[in-house]
Amino acid sequence: MRRINAARALTLCYGARVSAGAHGIFSEAVDDNKAMMNTGTADAVTTHGMQGDTVAPDWPLLNAEELRALAKGFDALGGPHRLLWHSPRPFSAAALVQTRRGTLFVKRHDARVRDVASLGEEHRFIAHLSARGISVPAVLCDADGRTAVAVDRWVYEVHERCRGADTYREAHSWTPVRTRAHARALGRSLAQLHLAARDFNAPARAARPLLASFDIVGCGKLEVALERFVAQRPALAAFLGTENWRDRVLQTLEPTHRLLRPLLDLLDPLWAHNDWHASNLFWTHSGPDAQVQATIDFGLSNRGVAVADLAIALERNTIAWLDFDENAGDVAGAIGQPSLATALLAGYCSVRPLSALERDALLLLLPLAHVEYALSEVDYFQGIVGNERNAQLAYSGFLLGHVQWFNGQHGRAYLAELREWMRGEARAQPGQR
């Protein structure tokens, strides 16, 4: 078994974001690894698709042979074990595994997406948050103290099962939360994380597929930042080479970014979660008034600013993007749920009130919240799994489509309600400037 040393960490959370479609570049890897799939269950297990559907998994499912090999290093995996559940999140392969010591969560990445070093970045952030009281499930170390183990093309992690109710376990990305109480709890918990993250001073993460960042939107020179971002990702550059992408992307982003630019240098940097969705949280129970009990899925965490992370949380939890059809007219555009958004904001501001600067920046960041991750998805679909259809959807539907919705009738109305709520909050909190 070939292994690579990983950074040590005290705690970790699990999870991954979704999409699907394996062919092209990845087909050879799938063929090579069919022997690793669970006989009789692989065809029955589906993963979340890009448009709210379910599809065949891109990655071979975890199987007993892998677990036996991992158990040589992870004592907690030793002895009899049974696969209980495969995660439907298809950017990796993950499963709940029953062992003689209890139920564990095992996750396998393709090393091109997450290697040992990049997981170490996540581990250090989670360890920092845990030390400051943020509830996350523990990561297990192997006999050599490593929290991530490389075996051939794969990288593995083993975690304790998270405590609490996995209420949104089957929810797709951008599925709005079910109640205002959940939205408020989401906001409050995110603010607590931001307070805990203030003194974590690690640099921004290196360029990788499927990674959020603040490299484009957070740069005062939009065109320069776009060019640099694309140049660092050859597969993305190859995809965009078929598009008139510079003019199209700049024309879409520039009007909003021009207004944001004067504020960028005034926002304090900090490490952010970057995927604050209800499915990445465990809850005290499954009822409508449940509170957040624990946080998972730090795969997109990176250096940014608090208010951009808040914008991502609003976009993920209060706009029904999966119901949006840009060709279906005004009715289909009514996907924003401002009542959920204001509840989320109320929860956040009850813990960490927004300054006047942050309130202004938030409304400008919301249309741009998905830009960098959407481009990173293009890089993943084009370069890792070879799915050009999903790459095109990430580019046209997610990157450009989200910004265009905010510029349209329904998006402007959504932003107007948030603006009015924040004005009222500012009047109620006159000490916040």
C-alpha positions as MATLAB code, in Angstrom:
seq = 'MRRINAARALTLCYGARVSAGAHGIFSEAVDDNKAMMNTGTADAVTTHGMQGDTVAPDWPLLNAEELRALAKGFDALGGPHRLLWHSPRPFSAAALVQTRRGTLFVKRHDARVRDVASLGEEHRFIAHLSARGISVPAVLCDADGRTAVAVDRWVYEVHERCRGADTYREAHSWTPVRTRAHARALGRSLAQLHLAARDFNAPARAARPLLASFDIVGCGKLEVALERFVAQRPALAAFLGTENWRDRVLQTLEPTHRLLRPLLDLLDPLWAHNDWHASNLFWTHSGPDAQVQATIDFGLSNRGVAVADLAIALERNTIAWLDFDENAGDVAGAIGQPSLATALLAGYCSVRPLSALERDALLLLLPLAHVEYALSEVDYFQGIVGNERNAQLAYSGFLLGHVQWFNGQHGRAYLAELREWMRGEARAQPGQR';
ca = [
       0.000    0.000    0.000;
       1.543    3.298   -1.108;
       0.876    6.198    1.274;
       1.764    9.869    1.441;
       2.118   11.820    4.684;
      -0.777   14.163    5.488;
      -1.060   17.156    7.781;
      -2.304   16.206   11.195;
      -5.600   17.535   12.431;
      -7.873   17.108   15.410;
     -11.248   17.289   13.756;
     -12.899   17.177   10.349;
     -16.260   17.165    8.679;
     -17.280   15.181    5.646;
     -19.262   15.837    2.495;
     -18.997   16.802   -1.170;
     -20.941   18.752   -3.736;
     -22.864   17.263   -6.559;
     -23.030   16.609  -10.285;
     -22.815   13.640  -12.601;
     -21.858   12.010  -15.894;
     -18.832    9.792  -16.433;
     -17.438    9.368  -19.917;
     -14.649   10.646  -22.119;
     -11.427   11.173  -20.198;
     -12.665    9.239  -17.159;
     -14.078    6.211  -18.973;
     -10.777    4.365  -18.821;
     -10.532    4.935  -15.062;
     -14.064    3.622  -14.585;
     -13.302    0.518  -16.618;
     -10.112   -0.081  -14.656;
     -11.950    0.096  -11.356;
     -15.175   -1.786  -12.006;
     -13.768   -4.607   -9.941;
     -13.887   -2.277   -6.943;
     -17.629   -1.670   -7.198;
     -20.117   -3.383   -4.904;
     -21.520   -6.325   -6.824;
     -25.309   -6.162   -6.970;
     -25.555   -2.628   -5.566;
     -23.659   -0.391   -7.984;
     -26.449   -0.282  -10.541;
     -29.052    0.412   -7.856;
     -27.274    3.413   -6.314;
     -27.731    6.833   -7.910;
     -26.258   10.234   -7.250;
     -27.556   13.778   -7.467;
     -27.552   15.233  -10.954;
     -26.983   18.809  -12.031;
     -30.655   19.604  -12.584;
     -32.372   18.043   -9.598;
     -32.391   14.570  -11.126;
     -30.615   11.387  -10.088;
     -28.013    9.727  -12.280;
     -25.516    6.884  -12.313;
     -22.440    7.608  -10.172;
     -19.260    8.911  -11.732;
     -17.099    7.098   -9.207;
     -16.920    3.413   -8.226;
     -18.715    2.803   -4.956;
     -16.726    2.034   -1.845;
     -16.494   -1.693   -1.226;
     -15.425   -4.214    1.382;
     -12.047   -4.868   -0.211;
     -11.064   -1.224    0.172;
     -12.236   -1.158    3.759;
     -10.189   -4.210    4.625;
      -7.111   -2.553    3.154;
      -7.767    0.671    5.061;
      -8.263   -1.275    8.296;
      -4.557   -2.172    8.231;
      -3.865    1.439    9.124;
      -7.095    2.534   10.827;
      -7.688    0.387   13.893;
     -11.292    1.572   14.180;
     -12.048   -0.134   10.845;
     -10.707   -3.473   12.024;
     -12.926   -6.495   12.433;
     -16.319   -7.201   10.856;
     -17.936   -4.293    9.048;
     -20.912   -3.655    6.793;
     -21.717   -0.893    4.297;
     -24.916    0.805    5.468;
     -25.431    3.689    3.036;
     -23.741    5.296    0.040;
     -23.764    9.072   -0.185;
     -25.648   10.478   -3.212;
     -23.137   13.329   -3.536;
     -21.199   12.423   -6.639;
     -17.957   14.430   -6.599;
     -16.452   11.617   -4.519;
     -17.421    8.208   -3.145;
     -18.490    8.033    0.495;
     -20.393    5.647    2.743;
     -21.494    4.967    6.283;
     -19.780    1.819    7.517;
     -20.825   -0.244   10.515;
     -17.828   -1.567   12.435;
     -17.415   -3.380   15.724;
     -16.689    0.025   17.305;
     -19.692    1.815   15.856;
     -20.639    3.556   12.626;
     -17.947    5.470   10.743;
     -17.977    7.624    7.624;
     -15.405    6.756    4.954;
     -14.751    8.979    1.965;
     -12.658    8.405   -1.138;
     -11.431   11.162   -3.497;
      -9.738   11.045   -6.854;
      -6.287   12.511   -6.168;
      -6.693   14.934   -9.074;
      -9.573   16.529   -7.188;
      -8.293   16.299   -3.596;
      -4.834   15.086   -2.689;
      -3.354   14.596    0.756;
      -1.946   18.123    0.923;
      -5.215   19.813   -0.031;
      -7.136   17.764    2.523;
      -4.573   18.860    5.094;
      -5.620   22.458    4.442;
      -9.199   21.559    5.310;
      -8.115   19.571    8.352;
      -6.187   22.484    9.829;
      -9.142   24.826    9.405;
     -11.524   22.347   11.011;
      -9.123   21.765   13.878;
      -9.016   25.503   14.464;
     -12.803   25.780   14.480;
     -13.190   22.795   16.775;
     -10.779   24.310   19.265;
     -13.025   27.377   19.340;
     -16.219   25.476   20.041;
     -17.625   24.810   16.579;
     -19.182   21.331   16.550;
     -17.764   19.060   13.839;
     -17.380   15.273   13.663;
     -13.916   13.988   14.492;
     -11.494   12.769   11.873;
      -9.659    9.570   12.669;
      -5.907    9.224   12.299;
      -4.225    6.072   11.106;
      -1.479    4.339   13.063;
       1.031    6.886   11.750;
      -1.067    9.899   12.766;
      -2.263   10.667    9.229;
      -5.764   11.973    8.551;
      -5.638   11.321    4.810;
      -4.103    8.290    3.118;
      -3.165    7.948   -0.565;
      -3.508    4.568   -2.270;
      -2.746    4.593   -5.990;
      -5.075    7.160   -7.601;
      -7.310    7.516   -4.518;
      -7.149    9.471   -1.267;
      -9.156    8.276    1.751;
     -10.524    9.845    4.925;
     -12.206    8.162    7.889;
     -14.507   10.074   10.229;
     -16.684    9.485   13.204;
     -20.362    9.571   12.391;
     -21.759   13.043   12.952;
     -24.206   13.401   15.807;
     -27.638   14.823   15.164;
     -30.352   14.491   12.549;
     -29.213   14.454    8.909;
     -32.458   16.164    7.983;
     -31.437   17.321    4.503;
     -29.412   14.236    3.591;
     -31.198   13.694    0.279;
     -31.522   17.381   -0.610;
     -29.825   18.660   -3.763;
     -27.712   21.781   -3.821;
     -29.735   24.991   -4.038;
     -32.785   23.390   -2.491;
     -34.307   26.062   -0.228;
     -34.628   25.297    3.450;
     -38.036   24.128    4.604;
     -38.865   26.676    7.279;
     -37.972   30.165    8.424;
     -36.789   28.672   11.701;
     -34.281   26.529    9.817;
     -33.148   29.583    7.849;
     -32.653   31.584   11.026;
     -30.696   28.726   12.605;
     -28.549   28.504    9.472;
     -27.685   32.183    9.694;
     -26.927   32.106   13.390;
     -24.608   29.108   13.035;
     -22.750   30.664   10.098;
     -22.108   33.815   12.107;
     -20.694   31.711   14.936;
     -18.336   30.033   12.496;
     -17.180   33.409   11.161;
     -16.397   34.624   14.652;
     -14.409   31.461   15.318;
     -12.515   31.814   12.021;
     -11.277   35.367   12.578;
      -7.819   34.369   13.800;
      -7.172   31.537   11.340;
      -4.465   33.032    9.145;
      -3.673   30.387    6.546;
      -3.116   31.601    2.970;
      -5.585   30.981    0.176;
      -5.584   27.470   -1.278;
      -3.835   26.599   -4.519;
      -5.859   26.182   -7.704;
      -7.705   22.841   -7.921;
     -10.915   21.536   -9.497;
     -14.080   21.954   -7.424;
     -12.822   24.683   -5.132;
     -14.477   27.959   -4.225;
     -12.303   31.054   -3.993;
     -12.356   34.837   -3.911;
      -9.708   35.253   -6.590;
     -11.879   36.766   -9.328;
     -14.696   38.557   -7.568;
     -12.335   39.744   -4.840;
      -9.854   41.293   -7.271;
     -10.026   44.945   -8.304;
      -8.926   44.060  -11.848;
     -11.659   41.767  -13.079;
     -10.288   40.955  -16.527;
      -6.779   40.268  -15.209;
      -8.159   37.995  -12.488;
     -10.291   36.066  -14.983;
      -7.365   35.524  -17.315;
      -5.156   34.313  -14.469;
      -7.857   31.972  -13.116;
      -8.383   30.367  -16.527;
      -4.662   30.113  -17.307;
      -4.114   28.113  -14.097;
      -6.634   25.499  -15.263;
      -5.796   24.000  -18.676;
      -9.022   22.013  -18.969;
     -11.077   25.131  -18.289;
      -9.014   27.065  -20.839;
      -9.603   24.318  -23.405;
     -13.356   24.440  -22.840;
     -13.537   28.233  -22.992;
     -11.457   28.192  -26.149;
     -14.625   27.149  -27.965;
     -16.527   30.147  -26.612;
     -16.332   33.920  -27.011;
     -15.924   33.791  -23.279;
     -13.987   36.960  -22.461;
     -16.516   39.375  -23.886;
     -19.495   37.345  -22.732;
     -18.296   36.851  -19.143;
     -17.013   40.393  -18.743;
     -20.224   41.881  -20.118;
     -22.199   39.800  -17.628;
     -20.052   40.471  -14.546;
     -18.653   43.935  -15.089;
     -21.716   46.122  -14.277;
     -22.082   44.629  -10.799;
     -18.368   44.208  -10.169;
     -17.720   47.845  -11.029;
     -19.940   48.875   -8.117;
     -18.325   46.343   -5.794;
     -14.701   47.262   -6.500;
     -14.444   50.322   -4.217;
     -15.550   48.160   -1.269;
     -13.216   45.198   -1.728;
     -10.150   46.541    0.072;
     -12.315   47.547    3.035;
     -13.597   44.016    3.748;
     -11.621   42.011    6.294;
     -10.346   38.658    4.981;
     -11.072   35.380    6.749;
     -11.420   31.701    5.938;
     -14.968   30.792    4.937;
     -16.994   27.612    4.540;
     -18.188   28.477    1.004;
     -20.947   25.848    0.835;
     -23.261   26.697    3.697;
     -26.286   24.647    2.695;
     -28.760   22.870    4.959;
     -27.521   19.495    3.703;
     -24.064   20.316    5.083;
     -25.429   20.691    8.597;
     -26.718   18.223   11.148;
     -29.743   19.267   13.180;
     -31.029   18.757   16.710;
     -34.063   16.940   15.292;
     -36.061   16.753   12.053;
     -38.845   19.105   13.095;
     -39.600   22.535   11.633;
     -38.004   24.375   14.567;
     -34.767   22.369   14.696;
     -31.462   24.077   15.451;
     -28.058   23.410   13.916;
     -26.094   20.826   15.893;
     -22.958   20.271   13.794;
     -21.256   21.375   10.594;
     -19.874   19.166    7.842;
     -18.351   19.468    4.346;
     -15.428   21.862    4.345;
     -14.333   20.769    0.886;
     -14.847   24.256   -0.574;
     -13.452   26.201    2.381;
     -10.926   28.868    1.477;
      -9.743   32.359    2.293;
     -12.310   34.998    1.403;
     -14.538   37.432    3.301;
     -17.430   36.833    5.658;
     -20.039   38.655    3.627;
     -19.219   36.641    0.487;
     -19.762   33.451    2.499;
     -23.077   34.877    3.672;
     -24.016   35.622    0.059;
     -23.302   31.982   -0.835;
     -25.489   30.830    2.068;
     -28.352   33.001    0.855;
     -27.976   31.778   -2.705;
     -27.787   28.112   -1.683;
     -30.734   28.134    0.744;
     -33.252   30.750   -0.374;
     -33.381   30.539   -4.190;
     -34.836   27.475   -5.908;
     -32.353   27.334   -8.778;
     -33.364   23.808   -9.718;
     -36.840   25.109  -10.592;
     -35.498   27.825  -12.861;
     -35.996   27.628  -16.612;
     -34.511   30.679  -18.288;
     -36.594   29.996  -21.401;
     -39.961   29.676  -19.654;
     -40.763   33.330  -19.035;
     -41.588   35.377  -15.949;
     -43.446   32.698  -13.985;
     -40.442   30.370  -14.017;
     -38.263   33.209  -12.748;
     -40.140   33.473   -9.450;
     -37.681   31.240   -7.629;
     -36.419   33.582   -4.921;
     -37.838   33.276   -1.395;
     -37.098   36.559    0.386;
     -38.893   35.475    3.543;
     -36.330   32.720    3.997;
     -33.531   35.133    3.133;
     -34.548   37.699    5.723;
     -34.891   34.956    8.343;
     -31.374   33.760    7.530;
     -30.094   37.333    7.762;
     -31.889   37.853   11.072;
     -30.204   34.781   12.519;
     -26.811   35.885   11.264;
     -27.135   39.449   12.518;
     -28.310   38.266   15.947;
     -24.777   36.907   16.440;
     -22.644   39.067   14.142;
     -24.374   42.302   13.025;
     -23.376   43.525    9.579;
     -21.637   46.860    9.169;
     -22.995   49.391    6.678;
     -20.114   48.472    4.377;
     -20.996   44.783    4.560;
     -24.672   45.455    3.923;
     -23.781   47.317    0.732;
     -21.303   44.652   -0.336;
     -23.725   41.790    0.320;
     -26.242   42.980   -2.257;
     -23.482   43.277   -4.853;
     -21.894   39.947   -3.978;
     -25.107   37.947   -4.264;
     -25.202   38.041   -8.094;
     -21.501   37.098   -8.171;
     -21.541   34.458   -5.432;
     -21.325   31.466   -7.767;
     -18.841   32.774  -10.355;
     -15.650   31.082   -9.265;
     -17.152   27.793   -8.197;
     -19.058   27.539  -11.480;
     -15.806   27.962  -13.415;
     -14.218   25.380  -11.139;
     -17.060   22.989  -11.958;
     -16.370   23.515  -15.656;
     -12.753   22.588  -14.980;
     -13.854   19.425  -13.163;
     -16.390   18.271  -15.727;
     -14.136   18.999  -18.675;
     -10.841   17.821  -17.244;
     -11.653   15.100  -14.693;
     -14.809   13.262  -15.780;
     -14.958   14.405  -19.402;
     -18.609   15.472  -19.324;
     -18.922   18.394  -21.737;
     -22.691   18.628  -21.282;
     -22.335   19.333  -17.570;
     -19.420   21.666  -18.253;
     -21.650   23.674  -20.569;
     -24.431   23.719  -17.981;
     -22.048   24.976  -15.295;
     -20.830   27.723  -17.610;
     -24.026   28.924  -19.276;
     -26.649   27.947  -16.740;
     -24.831   28.463  -13.464;
     -22.163   31.103  -14.007;
     -23.963   33.319  -16.526;
     -27.525   32.257  -15.713;
     -27.352   33.079  -12.011;
     -25.981   36.566  -12.644;
     -28.570   37.209  -15.332;
     -31.410   36.159  -13.008;
     -30.334   38.735  -10.427;
     -30.313   41.363  -13.162;
     -33.867   40.462  -14.179;
     -37.255   41.335  -12.740;
     -37.439   38.629  -10.087;
     -33.834   38.929   -9.000;
     -34.136   42.681   -8.580;
     -37.295   42.208   -6.507;
     -35.511   39.652   -4.299;
     -32.605   42.051   -3.720;
     -35.000   44.928   -3.032;
     -36.661   43.004   -0.200;
     -33.283   42.196    1.322;
     -32.238   45.823    1.011;
     -35.396   46.977    2.786;
     -34.905   44.444    5.574;
     -31.313   45.562    6.107;
     -32.407   49.195    6.262;
     -34.789   48.271    9.030;
     -32.073   46.312   10.807;
     -29.741   49.302   10.549;
     -32.362   51.572   12.097;
     -32.809   49.079   14.937;
     -29.032   48.862   15.469;
     -27.855   52.476   15.201;
     -24.447   51.616   16.630;
     -23.546   49.552   13.541;
     -21.701   51.587   10.924;
];
